[in-house]
Amino acid sequence: MNAIDAQGKTKNKAKDTQSIMVEYDLPYPPEKIWRALTEPKLVAAWLMPNDIKPEVGHRFTFRAAPVPGWDGVVHCEVLVAEPYRRLRYSWRGGSDKLEDHGQRLDTVATWTLTPTASGARVCASITTVSRSSRSPSPR
């Protein structure tokens, strides 16, 4: 996908992203893992307090402890919700003023669940847009 930068030059967005992908084989069925990814209390137990709902278009937040320069809120939107198979959401928050904890992120997280003989394979894919090609923060 191409975009035009402030100088009117075309940039290849694919070159402006970084991705991480990890896979785990877990001894639990996809239905149980789906709950851990989509039920607010269960997500809060391993990540952060939130108000997630696995409904496409649902806007929700994750809430971390604030740090000077950032209110601790991550703004998200569910992009794909295929029960027991795939969950994808945007993840935007942080501050351009910070370099470490609380730095600005413009990310898409994708969780893919595949049944296996002993449970499920979980694939987590995180793609982040580089700082130079981001649009302004939602706050």
Secondary structure, 3 states (H helix, E strand, C coil): CEEECCCCCEEEHHHHEEEEEEEEEECCCHHHHHHHHHCHHHHHHHCCCECCCCCCCCEEEEECCCECCECCEEEEEEEEEECCCEEEEEEEECECCCCCCCECEEEEEEEEEEEECCEEEEEEEEEEECHHHCCCCCC
